[in-house]
């Protein structure tokens, strides 16, 4: 990993902590895949966009129906569990 990529990841992590008022270090609990049969959905508001077969890092289980996820572009938002496999 280059120095530029490392700094970009650190900046994204700081923004995440500020936006979600997240204390401590960011630890990935598990990874879940978006159901390949689901229709792709645009993100917006508090939800990540869904792409078929995409792997999401689960950071926190907020409640029964919502989890805090991060996608491959390191964008973090809440996502409902209806379209995730393994949820």
PyMOL commands that set and color helices and strands:
alter all, ss='L'
color gray80, all
select helices_A, chain A and resi 3-19+81-83
alter helices_A, ss='H'
color red, helices_A
select strands_A, chain A and resi 30-34+55-61+66-70+76-80+84-85
alter strands_A, ss='S'
color yellow, strands_A
deselect
rebuild
show_as cartoon
